[in-house]
Amino acid sequence: VSAARGLTDNWALEVYDILSNPPGAGLQSHKIEVENQFQLVPMGEYWANFGLVQAVEIPTQGGTAYEFELMPIIEKQIGRKLVTFNLMFERSFGTQREHGTIFNYRVRFQYRLNRFIAPGLEFYGEPGPLGNFNAVSAQRHEAGPALQGAVYFNQGRVLYYSAAVLLGLTPVSSDTRFVMRLE
């Protein structure tokens, strides 16, 4: 669950309540995330578009770590084709934290049929701590088909959607995982 607000033309703030549904318990707040999104250069003026996301996750349950994330975003559009690279650097603080700065990536290739629908492929991975990546067999990598688009409503309101079916590419990855986002 989230709420967002553009503060300037280049800066948006979003606050999430990250929910979980543990076995035997109802839906409950797990973390609060405060996210700053920055557009670093004007759209379309350089060979690619560049952005930056900075987030802090604050646990609402005792005994978990605070997390700080920094994610440069690089996006390139060529005609109807769009490729997006999200490179995430994550550091934990507090109890039950992971040591070191963890590197994750998300890559999305899509073909925009129109403004309502764009099929594509998504790749997710977590090689491990910077400077000390895990062996490839111990890294999480997943890939699969995806669909993204938008539904437009009155008064400029838009519902963005995306969904992907991700197949595990390494022994420690999920066999199959479904990812869905509504914004």
TORTORFI-150571 format. One record per residue: residue in one letter; x, y, z of N, C-alpha, C in turn. Coordinates in pm, whole numbers, padded with zeros to 5 digits, always signed. Each point is the difference from the previous one (the first is absolute). Layout:
residues N
AXYZXYZXYZ ...
This chain:
residues 183
V+00087-00115+00000-00087+00115+00000+00092+00122+00000 S-00028+00097-00090+00088+00116-00004-00075+00127-00034 A+00065+00111+00029-00048+00133-00039+00120+00075-00053 A-00020+00074-00109+00111+00071-00064-00040+00143-00033 R+00100+00085-00010-00025+00139-00036+00123+00055-00070 G-00021+00062-00115+00108+00071-00067+00025+00130+00073 L+00122+00022+00046+00032+00122+00075+00054+00109-00092 T+00070-00041-00106+00046+00092-00105-00013-00076-00132 D+00042+00063-00109-00003-00069-00130+00096-00118-00005 N+00102-00001+00086+00105-00102-00004+00007-00087+00126 W-00093+00020+00094+00011-00071+00128-00140-00043+00047 A-00011-00129+00031-00124-00053+00056+00031-00075+00129 L-00092+00005+00092+00013-00068+00128-00113-00103+00009 E+00034-00123+00042-00100-00104+00013+00022-00071+00134 V-00109-00029+00070+00006-00071+00127-00083-00128-00015 Y+00062-00113+00034-00063-00131-00011-00020-00059+00139 D-00111-00072+00017-00016-00089+00114+00009-00140-00058 I+00110-00070+00029+00024-00133-00056-00067-00102+00092 L-00097-00072-00056-00080-00093+00077+00048-00143-00018 S-00024-00082+00100+00031-00143-00011-00117-00078+00059 N-00006-00127-00036-00107-00087+00048+00062-00129+00053 P+00059+00005+00121+00065-00119+00055-00102-00111+00026 P+00045-00127-00007-00092-00112+00028-00062+00013+00138 G-00131-00017+00006-00070+00005+00127-00031+00140+00051 A+00037+00102-00077-00026+00138+00041-00066+00074-00116 G-00064+00108+00030-00062+00082-00104+00102+00091-00067 L-00047+00074-00095+00083+00097-00071+00048+00105+00098 Q+00131+00027+00000+00055+00098+00094+00114+00077-00062 S+00022+00120+00055+00108+00085-00047+00133-00065+00035 H+00090-00005-00097+00131-00061+00019+00109+00107+00002 K-00010+00098-00092+00098+00108-00010-00069+00124-00055 I+00058+00114+00030-00037+00125-00064+00120+00040-00086 E-00025+00034-00125+00107+00043-00089-00026+00142-00045 V+00102+00084+00011-00006+00138-00049+00096+00007-00118 E-00055+00039-00115+00077-00006-00125+00002+00138-00067 N+00118+00043-00040+00018+00121-00079+00037-00041-00141 Q-00069+00055-00099+00028-00030-00141+00044+00130-00067 F+00116-00006-00067+00056+00118-00064+00020-00024-00149 Q-00044+00091-00082+00031-00001-00142+00123+00088-00015 L+00114-00059-00039+00126+00072+00002+00026+00087-00123 V-00056-00038-00113+00016+00079-00124-00136+00013-00067 P-00021+00105-00079-00128+00013-00071-00022-00120-00093 M-00124-00051-00001-00035-00118-00081+00030+00027-00148 G+00072-00095-00062+00026+00006-00144+00110+00091-00045 E+00070+00068+00091+00104+00094-00042+00138-00063-00015 Y+00022-00118+00055+00129-00066-00009-00019-00139-00060 W+00107-00074-00019-00008-00132-00064-00089-00096+00078 A-00017+00027+00131-00089-00080+00085-00059+00092+00106 N-00105-00046+00065-00058+00072+00112+00060-00056+00129 F+00031+00088+00094+00064-00041+00124-00083+00045+00119 G-00017-00092+00094-00072+00031+00122+00070-00063+00119 L-00050+00032+00117+00058-00054+00123-00113-00017+00101 V-00004-00115+00064-00095-00025+00107+00079-00024+00128 Q-00041+00067+00106+00061-00018+00132-00113-00038+00093 A+00019-00107+00077-00106-00045+00090+00056-00042+00134 V-00083+00015+00102+00030-00048+00135-00117-00086+00043 E+00028-00124+00043-00103-00090+00053+00014-00005+00151 I-00111+00026+00067-00004+00005+00146-00089-00115+00048 P+00054-00093+00080-00082-00113+00045-00109+00045+00097 T-00117-00060-00012-00109+00027+00094-00012-00113+00102 Q+00074-00108-00022+00005-00114+00092+00139+00001+00065 G+00013-00039+00123+00129-00002+00066+00094-00105-00058 G+00130+00023+00019+00099-00101-00036+00039-00006-00146 T-00036+00099-00079+00042-00001-00141+00084+00124-00028 A+00070-00004-00111+00095+00105-00034-00065+00114-00076 Y+00060+00118+00014-00031+00114-00085+00078-00020-00129 E-00055+00044-00114+00070-00015-00126+00007+00134-00072 F+00115+00025-00059+00021+00118-00083+00029-00049-00141 E-00073+00052-00099+00018-00042-00140+00031+00121-00086 L+00088-00021-00097+00032+00099-00101-00007-00071-00134 M-00082+00052-00092-00022-00069-00126+00009+00096-00118 P+00116+00002-00069+00007+00074-00126-00087-00071-00105 I-00066+00078-00083-00086-00053-00106+00046+00057-00133 I+00019-00088-00095+00038+00039-00136-00106-00055-00094 E-00057+00087-00083-00106-00041-00091+00028+00052-00139 K-00013-00087-00099+00026+00037-00140-00117-00045-00086 Q-00054+00094-00077-00108-00033-00092+00049+00018-00143 I-00027-00101-00084+00031+00004-00142-00129-00039-00072 G-00066+00098-00059-00129-00027-00063-00098-00050+00105 R-00058-00117-00024-00096-00059+00095+00066-00089+00103 K+00130-00021-00012+00073-00087+00094+00054+00084+00116 L-00010-00057+00121+00047+00069+00119+00077-00099+00086 V+00118+00039+00045+00077-00083+00093+00029+00084+00124 T-00020-00063+00117+00020+00068+00127+00093-00084+00087 F+00103+00065+00055+00093-00064+00093-00019+00064+00137 N-00033-00079+00100-00006+00044+00140+00113-00072+00072 L+00094+00075+00052+00115-00056+00070-00014+00040+00147 M-00024-00097+00088-00031+00031+00138+00115-00036+00094 F+00032+00094+00086+00101-00019+00104-00072+00015+00134 E+00008-00104+00083-00078-00006+00123+00091-00026+00119 R-00021+00077+00105+00080-00015+00123-00095-00009+00119 S+00023-00096+00089-00085-00019+00119+00069+00054+00124 F-00082+00047+00095+00049+00050+00128-00089-00055+00110 G+00057-00022+00117-00078-00048+00113+00015-00150+00018 T-00096-00058+00074+00005-00143+00027-00040-00080-00123 Q+00045-00123-00007-00031-00092-00110+00033+00060-00137 R+00109+00073-00009+00036+00064-00126+00093-00090-00080 E-00001+00020-00132+00098-00065-00087+00125+00086+00002 H+00115-00063-00009+00125+00076+00003+00041+00037-00142 G+00054+00118-00015+00044+00047-00130-00113+00068-00076 T+00035+00050-00117-00097+00064-00089-00041-00103-00103 I-00128-00032-00004-00053-00103-00090-00036+00064-00134 F+00039-00065-00109-00031+00046-00136-00111-00084-00060 N-00103+00066-00050-00111-00063-00072-00015+00070-00134 Y-00061-00067-00095-00032+00067-00127-00137-00043-00048 R-00060+00086-00079-00124-00029-00073+00016+00059-00138 V-00025-00080-00101+00009+00047-00138-00132-00033-00068 R-00053+00097-00072-00127-00020-00070+00017+00040-00147 F-00037-00091-00089-00010+00029-00143-00148-00001-00034 Q-00047+00101-00072-00140-00001-00039-00020+00061-00138 Y-00108-00040-00060-00040+00052-00130-00136+00065+00018 R-00006+00131-00016-00124+00074+00023-00091-00009-00122 L-00101-00086+00008-00098-00010-00108-00079+00130-00011 N-00039+00054+00116-00067+00129+00011+00012+00043+00146 R-00070+00107+00039+00016+00047+00139-00071-00088+00101 F-00081-00094-00047-00075-00087+00090+00070-00132+00031 I+00088-00046-00090+00057-00135+00017+00141-00008-00060 A+00089-00067+00074+00139-00019-00044+00050-00136+00049 P+00007-00101-00088+00058-00128+00040+00153+00011+00009 G+00062-00090+00076+00145+00005+00012+00057-00115+00079 L+00124+00020+00045+00072-00096+00084+00056+00073+00120 E+00004-00068+00114+00062+00057+00120+00103-00096+00056 F+00106+00056+00054+00110-00075+00062+00024+00059+00138 Y+00010-00085+00101+00028+00042+00138+00120-00081+00048 G+00084+00064+00081+00111-00074+00055+00058+00062+00125 E+00068-00083+00078+00071+00044+00119+00132-00076+00007 P+00107+00058-00059+00131-00067+00007+00057-00009+00140 G-00035+00097+00089+00049-00006+00136+00071+00127+00041 P+00085-00007+00104+00068+00119+00050+00102+00053-00101 L+00007+00132-00012+00100+00062-00088+00140-00042+00044 G+00083-00031-00096+00137-00040+00028+00014-00144+00045 N-00111-00069+00019+00006-00139+00047-00125-00074-00048 F-00026+00005-00133-00118-00066-00055+00001-00148+00037 N-00118-00055+00017-00014-00144+00026+00038-00077-00125 A+00027-00130+00014+00020-00086-00116-00128+00005-00083 V+00009-00012-00132-00117+00013-00087-00112-00094+00044 S+00034-00122+00042-00104-00095+00043-00071+00046+00127 A+00060+00093+00076-00060+00051+00123-00064+00138-00019 Q+00000+00049-00123-00063+00128-00031-00144-00023-00047 R-00086+00096+00030-00139-00008-00045-00012+00076-00133 H-00045-00071-00105-00026+00062-00131-00130-00059-00054 E-00088+00087-00048-00130-00043-00052-00031+00081-00125 A-00074-00059-00093-00037+00070-00123-00131-00056-00052 G-00072+00083-00077-00123-00049-00059-00078+00107-00074 P-00111-00042-00061-00083+00093-00077-00074+00098+00091 A-00027+00118-00054-00066+00104+00078-00100+00077-00087 L-00090+00069+00066-00098+00083-00066-00016+00126+00083 Q+00000+00115-00066-00010+00127+00069-00090+00092-00080 G-00061+00095+00068-00084+00096-00071-00069+00095+00096 A-00105+00065-00050-00072+00099+00078-00147+00000-00037 V-00082+00036+00099-00143+00022-00020-00024+00146+00038 Y-00062+00075-00091-00019+00144+00021-00144+00029+00042 F-00014+00089+00100-00129+00037+00055-00021+00151-00017 N-00114+00050+00045-00029+00144-00006+00094+00078+00090 Q+00011+00128-00024+00077+00094+00081+00147-00035+00009 G+00055-00061-00106+00142-00029-00005+00047-00114+00088 R-00088-00075+00058+00039-00112+00085+00038-00119-00088 V+00107-00069+00042+00052-00113-00076+00031-00115+00095 L-00036-00121-00040+00038-00120+00072+00104-00072-00085 Y+00123-00008+00049+00106-00071-00069+00004-00143+00053 Y+00020-00095-00089+00005-00140+00042+00121-00067-00065 S+00049-00102+00066+00102-00087-00059-00007-00134+00070 A+00030-00103-00074+00000-00135+00054+00107-00081-00073 A+00062-00092+00070+00103-00085-00061-00005-00138+00065 V+00031-00101-00079+00019-00136+00049+00149-00026-00009 L+00064-00017+00116+00145-00015+00005+00037-00144+00029 L+00091-00053-00079+00048-00137+00017+00140+00006+00059 G+00026-00084+00098+00131-00005+00063+00107-00050-00095 L+00115+00067-00003+00110-00037-00088+00116-00066+00074 T-00004+00003+00133+00107-00059+00081-00065-00087+00109 P+00077-00090+00064-00058-00091+00101-00066+00071+00118 V+00047+00119+00041-00057+00068+00117-00116+00093-00036 S-00030+00015-00128-00110+00085-00044-00132-00073+00016 S-00108+00077+00011-00134-00059+00002-00021-00076-00130 D-00072-00113+00005-00030-00072-00124-00081+00088-00094 T-00110+00053+00049-00086+00090-00076-00054+00104+00098 R+00001+00125-00043-00050+00107+00085-00082+00094-00086 F-00113+00045+00053-00086+00095-00069+00015+00135+00068 V+00029+00104-00079+00017+00135+00053-00106+00089-00064 M-00074+00072+00082-00103+00090-00052+00010+00133+00072 R-00010+00109-00076+00005+00134+00056-00116+00083-00054 L-00067+00070+00089-00103+00097-00037+00039+00132+00062 E-00008+00105-00079+00044+00130+00050-00098+00107-00042 
